[in-house]
Amino acid sequence: MSQYYQYDVLIIGSGAAGLTTALTLPSHLRIAVLSKGDLSSGSTYWAQGGVAGVLDDTDTVESHVHDTLIAGAGLCREDAVRFTVENSRSAIDWLIEQGVPFTRNDDTDEDTSHFNYHLTREGGHSHRRIIHAADATGAAIFTTLLERARQRSNIDLIEQQVAVDLITASKIGRQGNECLGAYVLDRETDEVDTYAARFVVLATGGAAKVYLYTSNPDSACGDGIAMAWRAGCSVGNLEFNQFHPTCLYHPQAKNFLITEALRGEGAHLKLPNGERFMTRFDERLELAPRDIVARAIDHEMKRLGIDCVYLDISHKSAAFIQEHFPTVYERCLAFGIDITQQPIPVVPAAHYTCGGVVVDQHGHTDIANLYAIGETSFTGLHGANRMASNSLLECFVYARSAAADISCQVAHVNLPDQLPHWDASLVTDSDEDVIIAHNWDELRRFMWDYVGIVRTNKRLLRAQHRVRLLLSEIDEFYSNYRVSRDLIELRNLALVADLIIRSAMLRKESRGLHYTLDYPELAELAEDTILRPASVDG
């Protein structure tokens, strides 16, 4: 039997953005943090690189802002960039206060000043400004924040909960334009429960699973973006999908990212014959922004008909490699690759969704009492290309801002009156789940082929034709059968794919992560691509 729950704040997503929001909200509020799998199933846990910030006297806010604006290819919103960078040090101070074990320059030194933490450098950054925990920063941050959340009696951490849709006043025939809660599938009972809340925070991550090859975990299905769109929220810049240049290429390796910090510490990209090739593409070589490096690798693979290129750090000492990159070293060794002696086979893979639900500096969406944080959101920070390690920073800065805003608003927002339960009276159990699996595979493959690193008008039209057919099939299936995690994710992925394709078709230029052979030049005016549910064609 379905259940009915009431909370002050419902947070959908248990990664860095969701946990930070929960931990910085007042302790008297009742908070639910939902995870659609295990609590660690999101992208945060797997982040290797670190958190960018202005942390010592050799760096400045202006330098970090300048680097971000350059990487964003003229499309960053400067107010969002400044807001994020100016709050970087306080956000990282907060993480240190929580107990995150960032790597020190000297592990025997107990001084907690920033100067005693090891800072690395990644693509697009002009300074060493990435604070990290070896090459497993995400795991260190997630583990620390989760332990803190478990110590808070007002926070309920609930696993195996798949959000189906948001509940808004207009959807249930009430006056107003506010979010009242969400319908959520409990995977243990197979029932759709009702969560009523004064505030709802979407922290569901990105949508890189829409592509055949991705560095992301299976949970990255664009759930928050799709739910927000169906609820009436605008989305922005979804054509900018970042492909990480270096994912491990091995038949038994799944989604394993080779951190950009290797290139920050001097690793070289090479062809199978040992030749370095970045000299032909950018004067910054391996430290060029990710879009440039990914396109260079894609170009060389297509030019030579090769399956991968190679990332080589074996010219560094074995002790250095094992100390700075223990996770990469051990994982590669498990596949028979000793990175102290041989190069790593790598390929680009979908990694980060730069666009998302349009929000302001407090994480507000177009719907009252609904917030979006982290990769789910479009703040304007990343522009046409996310600079390395700015994404975790964005999670912490905007989560803390959203929590502060909710704290100010909470006295003026009441719990919603009784909400209607989920109605499953007209649906039956499916005996055709093979349709879901087939559509899932087809969607991810044509998105990879037609809406990938290099695009054309013809490819986009083909993708649009296919996704419209899939959406029709999925809607019919959704209307007639009981929901499951696979169906919910497929429904969301197909919708987000459609939004990505529409956004890409509207951009008549090549900028940052959106590169099209039909419009290879920059447009004179840099403009965001904003889609609104009432006028989705522009």
C-alpha positions as MATLAB code, in Angstrom:
seq = 'MSQYYQYDVLIIGSGAAGLTTALTLPSHLRIAVLSKGDLSSGSTYWAQGGVAGVLDDTDTVESHVHDTLIAGAGLCREDAVRFTVENSRSAIDWLIEQGVPFTRNDDTDEDTSHFNYHLTREGGHSHRRIIHAADATGAAIFTTLLERARQRSNIDLIEQQVAVDLITASKIGRQGNECLGAYVLDRETDEVDTYAARFVVLATGGAAKVYLYTSNPDSACGDGIAMAWRAGCSVGNLEFNQFHPTCLYHPQAKNFLITEALRGEGAHLKLPNGERFMTRFDERLELAPRDIVARAIDHEMKRLGIDCVYLDISHKSAAFIQEHFPTVYERCLAFGIDITQQPIPVVPAAHYTCGGVVVDQHGHTDIANLYAIGETSFTGLHGANRMASNSLLECFVYARSAAADISCQVAHVNLPDQLPHWDASLVTDSDEDVIIAHNWDELRRFMWDYVGIVRTNKRLLRAQHRVRLLLSEIDEFYSNYRVSRDLIELRNLALVADLIIRSAMLRKESRGLHYTLDYPELAELAEDTILRPASVDG';
ca = [
       0.000    0.000    0.000;
       1.330    3.443   -0.889;
       2.492    5.776    1.883;
       2.080    9.482    2.558;
       4.994   11.492    3.995;
       5.394   15.098    5.103;
       8.668   17.026    5.350;
       9.760   20.612    5.549;
      12.342   20.054    2.807;
      12.430   17.209    0.290;
      15.847   16.815   -1.375;
      15.910   14.521   -4.405;
      19.501   13.365   -4.814;
      22.147   12.293   -2.293;
      25.369   13.632   -3.824;
      27.458   16.681   -2.970;
      24.691   19.172   -3.775;
      21.962   17.335   -1.890;
      23.982   16.528    1.231;
      25.440   20.042    1.440;
      21.954   21.542    1.242;
      20.705   19.225    3.979;
      23.659   19.922    6.278;
      23.437   23.704    5.969;
      19.685   23.926    6.577;
      18.515   24.707   10.137;
      18.468   21.672   12.427;
      14.835   22.212   13.434;
      13.589   21.441    9.907;
      12.548   17.899    8.987;
      14.501   16.932    5.887;
      14.315   13.909    3.580;
      17.220   13.091    1.259;
      16.210   10.563   -1.393;
      18.546    8.371   -3.421;
      17.218    6.252   -6.277;
      19.832    3.603   -5.561;
      22.378    3.277   -2.783;
      23.317    6.603   -1.234;
      26.688    6.466   -3.011;
      25.242    5.756   -6.468;
      25.566    9.321   -7.785;
      28.459   10.996   -9.577;
      30.014   12.700   -6.525;
      31.502    9.504   -5.119;
      33.431    8.848   -8.350;
      34.879   12.347   -8.824;
      38.656   12.107   -8.880;
      40.048   15.589   -9.533;
      39.094   18.079   -6.837;
      37.517   21.437   -6.011;
      38.728   24.659   -7.625;
      39.089   27.749   -5.483;
      41.217   30.786   -4.715;
      43.186   29.429   -1.786;
      46.620   31.044   -1.522;
      48.446   34.309   -2.105;
      49.746   33.335   -5.550;
      46.188   33.281   -6.943;
      43.397   35.854   -7.217;
      39.654   35.979   -7.694;
      40.215   37.914  -10.912;
      42.495   35.192  -12.295;
      40.001   32.398  -11.515;
      37.155   34.460  -12.997;
      39.216   35.212  -16.118;
      40.135   31.548  -16.657;
      36.502   30.488  -16.273;
      35.266   33.113  -18.721;
      37.869   32.046  -21.288;
      36.993   28.356  -20.943;
      33.290   29.188  -21.262;
      33.879   30.572  -24.777;
      32.135   33.887  -24.220;
      28.907   32.430  -22.849;
      29.461   32.438  -19.076;
      27.280   34.771  -17.062;
      29.908   36.883  -15.335;
      27.752   37.545  -12.272;
      27.408   33.788  -11.728;
      31.139   33.269  -12.206;
      32.038   36.004   -9.709;
      29.461   34.797   -7.201;
      30.889   31.274   -7.357;
      34.565   32.231   -7.242;
      34.138   34.846   -4.510;
      32.482   32.201   -2.344;
      35.012   29.459   -3.176;
      37.210   29.891   -0.125;
      34.334   29.922    2.377;
      32.845   26.808    0.745;
      36.157   24.959    0.940;
      36.662   26.181    4.537;
      33.290   24.612    5.319;
      34.382   21.305    3.774;
      37.563   21.342    5.853;
      35.478   22.059    8.968;
      33.331   19.020    8.146;
      36.519   16.936    8.214;
      37.178   16.243    4.523;
      40.741   14.776    4.449;
      42.262   16.859    1.672;
      45.852   16.000    0.713;
      48.462   18.081    2.507;
      51.865   19.138    1.288;
      53.232   17.612    4.476;
      50.957   15.075    6.133;
      52.792   15.474    9.457;
      51.873   19.158    9.672;
      48.730   19.752   11.728;
      48.380   23.406   10.670;
      45.027   23.796    8.895;
      45.958   26.830    6.777;
      45.345   26.500    3.047;
      49.058   26.784    2.357;
      49.588   23.314    3.822;
      47.256   21.636    1.330;
      48.540   20.338   -1.968;
      47.035   22.210   -4.891;
      47.103   20.785   -8.401;
      46.391   22.329  -11.780;
      43.991   21.173  -14.479;
      43.022   22.189  -18.009;
      42.120   25.855  -18.474;
      43.508   26.966  -15.085;
      46.429   29.393  -15.025;
      47.313   28.522  -11.408;
      47.468   25.543   -9.125;
      44.131   25.988   -7.361;
      42.575   22.500   -7.179;
      42.355   21.172   -3.625;
      41.960   17.401   -3.614;
      42.141   14.159   -1.634;
      44.745   12.250   -3.689;
      42.805   11.120   -6.790;
      39.623   10.147   -4.929;
      38.286   13.548   -3.882;
      34.649   12.699   -4.517;
      34.777    9.623   -2.297;
      36.452   11.605    0.493;
      33.889   14.419    0.302;
      30.888   12.120    0.000;
      31.956    9.846    2.865;
      32.568   12.814    5.146;
      29.296   14.580    4.364;
      27.292   11.357    4.611;
      28.702   10.657    8.064;
      27.793   14.181    9.128;
      24.257   13.761    7.781;
      23.847   10.473    9.655;
      24.635   12.314   12.871;
      21.732   14.722   12.331;
      18.465   13.456   13.797;
      16.395   15.795   11.577;
      17.724   14.291    8.315;
      16.206   11.080    6.940;
      18.449    9.391    4.341;
      16.240    7.116    2.254;
      17.621    4.733   -0.381;
      15.985    3.007   -3.369;
      13.521    5.851   -4.003;
      12.914    6.827   -7.641;
      11.208   10.181   -8.125;
       8.469    9.877  -10.747;
       7.207   13.464  -11.022;
       6.852   16.696   -9.126;
       3.496   17.677   -7.665;
       2.575   21.272   -8.468;
      -0.551   23.232   -7.616;
      -1.569   23.511  -11.265;
      -1.175   19.758  -11.856;
      -3.711   18.921   -9.184;
      -6.146   21.720  -10.041;
      -5.226   24.214   -7.320;
      -4.537   27.919   -7.612;
      -0.971   29.153   -7.801;
       2.317   28.066   -9.326;
       4.201   26.358   -6.546;
       5.739   22.949   -5.975;
       4.017   20.918   -3.280;
       6.020   17.692   -3.269;
       6.693   14.656   -5.434;
       5.486   11.188   -6.314;
       8.202    8.644   -5.601;
       8.522    4.954   -6.473;
       9.719    2.860   -3.535;
      11.752    0.108   -5.218;
      11.344   -2.204   -2.230;
       7.534   -2.130   -2.188;
       6.945   -1.243   -5.875;
       4.438    1.345   -4.681;
       4.407    5.035   -5.629;
       4.383    7.066   -2.423;
       3.400   10.708   -1.947;
       5.877   13.150   -0.419;
       4.412   16.502    0.620;
       6.954   19.242    1.368;
       7.192   22.968    1.931;
      10.261   23.068   -0.326;
      11.649   20.654   -2.918;
      15.293   20.638   -4.003;
      16.341   18.862   -7.202;
      19.929   17.609   -6.853;
      19.720   14.674   -9.251;
      22.879   15.274  -11.278;
      23.255   15.404  -15.042;
      22.146   13.470  -18.100;
      25.339   11.954  -19.545;
      23.692    8.519  -19.612;
      21.866    9.754  -22.716;
      25.085    8.846  -24.565;
      26.364    5.370  -25.371;
      29.779    5.996  -23.824;
      29.935    7.911  -20.560;
      32.099    8.286  -17.484;
      28.969    8.678  -15.340;
      27.237    6.081  -13.160;
      23.971    4.546  -14.316;
      21.965    7.057  -12.280;
      22.824   10.056  -14.529;
      19.539   10.038  -16.440;
      18.520   13.696  -16.359;
      15.671   12.973  -13.948;
      15.581   16.410  -12.332;
      15.781   18.232  -15.666;
      12.919   16.175  -17.102;
      10.713   16.523  -14.016;
      11.312   20.281  -13.849;
      10.455   20.664  -17.558;
       7.199   18.738  -17.143;
       6.389   20.936  -14.133;
       6.818   24.101  -16.218;
      10.445   25.182  -15.659;
      12.722   26.669  -18.304;
      15.942   24.909  -19.273;
      19.095   26.454  -20.691;
      22.112   25.545  -22.834;
      21.449   21.817  -23.007;
      23.395   21.579  -26.280;
      26.627   21.868  -24.299;
      27.516   18.336  -23.241;
      31.077   17.923  -22.083;
      32.979   14.871  -23.239;
      35.846   14.053  -20.924;
      38.874   13.459  -23.140;
      40.326   10.559  -21.179;
      38.279    7.575  -20.117;
      40.000    4.200  -19.847;
      39.612    2.189  -23.042;
      39.410   -1.477  -22.078;
      36.722   -4.077  -22.838;
      36.263   -4.885  -19.153;
      36.409   -1.319  -17.827;
      33.064    0.401  -17.264;
      32.877    4.175  -16.895;
      36.386    4.572  -15.433;
      37.628    8.120  -15.748;
      41.332    8.929  -15.971;
      41.533   12.141  -13.961;
      42.592   15.336  -15.690;
      45.084   15.835  -12.882;
      47.409   13.403  -14.691;
      47.706   15.937  -17.491;
      48.030   18.641  -14.851;
      51.073   16.806  -13.526;
      52.667   16.406  -16.952;
      51.103   13.379  -18.694;
      51.352   13.417  -22.506;
      48.736   12.420  -25.075;
      50.207   10.194  -27.783;
      49.279    8.305  -30.936;
      49.922    4.537  -31.147;
      53.349    5.263  -32.657;
      54.325    7.333  -29.616;
      53.956   10.731  -31.343;
      52.483   13.615  -29.335;
      49.711   15.348  -31.288;
      48.310   18.227  -29.178;
      50.973   20.519  -30.670;
      48.810   20.630  -33.816;
      45.675   21.777  -31.989;
      46.454   24.218  -29.163;
      49.473   25.993  -27.709;
      48.380   24.879  -24.236;
      48.912   21.269  -25.374;
      47.432   18.722  -22.932;
      46.263   21.519  -20.629;
      43.900   23.045  -23.168;
      40.204   23.078  -22.120;
      38.389   19.776  -22.365;
      36.388   20.565  -25.499;
      39.564   21.228  -27.468;
      41.315   18.116  -26.176;
      38.264   15.901  -26.786;
      37.859   17.158  -30.364;
      41.579   16.667  -31.010;
      41.381   13.054  -29.843;
      38.188   12.479  -31.850;
      39.866   13.960  -34.944;
      42.950   11.747  -34.636;
      40.891    8.612  -34.025;
      38.787    9.260  -37.137;
      41.773   10.359  -39.242;
      43.784    7.236  -38.462;
      40.898    4.794  -37.943;
      42.150    3.896  -34.456;
      40.119    2.805  -31.443;
      41.914    4.964  -28.880;
      44.879    7.215  -28.148;
      47.288    6.966  -25.210;
      47.966    9.006  -22.075;
      51.512    8.593  -20.850;
      52.878    9.639  -17.454;
      55.540    6.924  -17.260;
      58.301    9.541  -17.552;
      57.512   10.494  -13.942;
      58.925    8.432  -11.082;
      56.968    5.396   -9.939;
      56.876    6.782   -6.386;
      55.352   10.069   -7.602;
      52.688    8.283   -9.648;
      51.704    5.882   -6.869;
      51.563    8.674   -4.279;
      49.513   11.135   -6.352;
      47.332    8.731   -8.343;
      46.807    5.598   -6.239;
      43.260    4.976   -7.500;
      44.176    5.249  -11.183;
      47.332    3.168  -10.618;
      45.497    0.329   -8.872;
      42.532    0.317  -11.254;
      44.709    0.236  -14.358;
      46.944   -2.424  -12.820;
      43.860   -4.593  -12.345;
      43.452   -4.505  -16.129;
      47.115   -5.344  -16.728;
      48.259   -1.759  -17.354;
      51.193   -0.546  -15.221;
      51.024    3.227  -15.669;
      54.509    3.651  -14.178;
      55.891    1.829  -17.227;
      53.352    2.065  -20.044;
      50.764    4.494  -21.457;
      47.039    4.279  -20.714;
      44.625    3.659  -23.642;
      41.957    6.387  -23.509;
      38.889    7.623  -25.417;
      36.511   10.568  -24.913;
      33.198    9.866  -23.155;
      30.161   11.936  -22.160;
      30.982   13.420  -18.794;
      29.101   16.558  -17.784;
      25.852   18.353  -18.638;
      26.680   22.079  -18.726;
      23.058   23.143  -19.212;
      20.057   22.366  -17.058;
      17.151   23.899  -15.182;
      17.371   27.700  -15.230;
      18.015   29.074  -11.724;
      19.168   32.269  -10.023;
      21.956   32.676   -7.437;
      19.778   31.064   -4.775;
      18.899   28.039   -6.905;
      15.314   29.259   -7.517;
      13.559   27.793  -10.539;
      10.522   29.221  -12.344;
       8.279   27.345   -9.888;
       7.819   28.707   -6.362;
       9.390   26.584   -3.581;
      11.300   24.484   -6.136;
      15.101   24.678   -6.253;
      17.678   23.018   -8.506;
      21.308   22.591   -7.442;
      24.473   21.205   -8.999;
      24.633   19.530  -12.398;
      20.827   19.542  -12.642;
      20.872   23.325  -12.823;
      21.889   26.009  -15.287;
      23.462   28.844  -13.298;
      25.475   30.419  -16.118;
      28.799   29.474  -14.481;
      30.042   27.094  -17.150;
      29.015   28.861  -20.341;
      29.793   26.787  -23.423;
      32.375   24.634  -21.674;
      32.870   23.726  -18.008;
      36.352   24.340  -16.677;
      37.785   21.432  -14.697;
      36.860   21.206  -10.989;
      34.457   24.162  -11.110;
      31.504   21.768  -10.932;
      32.026   20.512   -7.381;
      32.635   24.111   -6.338;
      29.301   25.083   -7.907;
      27.555   22.343   -5.890;
      28.810   23.678   -2.570;
      28.381   27.386   -3.272;
      24.837   27.109   -4.643;
      23.718   24.486   -2.117;
      24.756   26.777    0.718;
      23.030   29.705   -0.988;
      19.817   27.721   -1.500;
      19.837   26.547    2.106;
      20.235   30.133    3.321;
      17.342   31.238    1.125;
      15.073   28.420    2.330;
      15.943   29.379    5.911;
      14.713   32.907    5.216;
      11.541   31.750    3.448;
      10.487   28.885    5.709;
       8.440   31.013    8.098;
       6.240   32.136    5.193;
       5.533   28.728    3.592;
       3.171   26.190    5.118;
       2.980   22.460    4.546;
       0.572   21.838    1.673;
      -2.903   20.538    2.398;
      -3.540   16.849    1.793;
      -2.266   15.871   -1.656;
      -3.921   13.226   -3.847;
      -2.329    9.774   -3.820;
      -0.830    8.317   -6.990;
      -3.550    6.734   -9.125;
      -2.529    3.335  -10.540;
      -6.072    2.017  -10.956;
      -6.021    2.049  -14.778;
      -2.625    0.450  -15.438;
      -1.443   -3.165  -15.531;
       1.852   -5.014  -15.150;
       3.930   -5.064  -18.310;
       4.893   -8.280  -20.073;
       6.857   -6.397  -22.762;
       9.837   -4.955  -20.894;
      12.020   -5.869  -23.871;
      10.611   -2.704  -25.473;
      12.198   -0.609  -22.719;
      15.584   -2.267  -23.183;
      15.464   -1.873  -26.962;
      14.439    1.789  -26.829;
      17.104    2.502  -24.199;
      19.855    1.094  -26.430;
      18.581    2.819  -29.570;
      18.326    6.200  -27.855;
      21.865    6.153  -26.475;
      23.371    4.944  -29.737;
      21.796    7.551  -32.035;
      22.604   10.305  -29.536;
      26.246    9.194  -29.655;
      26.297    8.975  -33.452;
      24.272   12.089  -34.294;
      24.529   14.490  -31.318;
      28.066   13.768  -30.142;
      31.400   15.606  -30.219;
      30.972   16.753  -33.856;
      27.490   17.523  -35.246;
      25.780   18.413  -38.549;
      22.276   19.583  -39.460;
      21.587   16.251  -41.141;
      22.627   14.273  -38.076;
      20.497   16.439  -35.795;
      17.431   16.032  -38.019;
      17.868   12.269  -37.992;
      18.166   12.304  -34.219;
      15.067   14.492  -33.868;
      13.040   12.158  -36.065;
      14.066    9.122  -34.021;
      13.520   10.732  -30.629;
       9.998   11.891  -31.535;
       9.050    8.308  -32.437;
      10.571    7.033  -29.206;
       8.751    9.626  -27.123;
       5.456    8.534  -28.632;
       6.150    4.869  -27.888;
       7.312    5.646  -24.351;
       4.266    7.813  -23.583;
       1.952    5.019  -24.688;
       3.836    2.512  -22.554;
       3.860    4.891  -19.559;
       0.091    5.422  -19.832;
      -0.772    1.726  -19.797;
       1.689   -0.033  -17.514;
       2.920    0.236  -13.953;
       6.015    2.353  -13.571;
       9.435    0.848  -12.923;
      12.862    2.410  -12.496;
      13.812    1.472  -16.063;
      10.664    3.016  -17.513;
      10.988    6.203  -15.453;
      14.617    6.650  -16.490;
      13.909    5.924  -20.146;
      11.050    8.439  -20.123;
      13.313   11.087  -18.608;
      16.277   10.341  -20.863;
      14.189   10.512  -24.023;
      12.723   13.874  -22.977;
      16.147   15.305  -22.144;
      17.509   13.942  -25.449;
      14.742   15.809  -27.258;
      15.624   19.020  -25.387;
      19.324   18.575  -26.201;
      18.541   18.095  -29.894;
      16.211   21.124  -29.998;
      18.843   23.261  -28.306;
      21.576   22.078  -30.693;
      19.403   22.823  -33.726;
      18.840   26.386  -32.526;
      22.570   27.171  -32.205;
      23.778   28.261  -35.660;
      27.459   28.452  -34.743;
      30.292   26.421  -33.229;
      31.054   27.479  -29.687;
      32.707   25.546  -26.886;
      31.281   22.057  -26.597;
      28.859   22.526  -29.493;
      30.784   21.968  -32.709;
      28.942   21.651  -36.015;
      30.436   21.243  -39.471;
      27.604   23.322  -40.950;
      28.400   26.392  -38.825;
      32.116   26.172  -37.962;
      32.496   29.862  -36.998;
      31.499   31.804  -33.889;
      28.419   33.984  -34.093;
      29.014   37.680  -33.433;
      26.625   37.694  -30.480;
      26.960   35.109  -27.691;
      23.477   34.128  -26.514;
      22.134   31.416  -24.239;
      19.700   28.854  -25.618;
      16.672   29.006  -23.338;
      13.722   26.656  -23.890;
      10.416   27.268  -22.124;
       7.634   24.665  -21.916;
       5.073   27.057  -23.367;
       7.306   27.920  -26.325;
       9.775   25.106  -26.848;
      10.860   26.163  -30.310;
      12.719   29.237  -29.111;
];
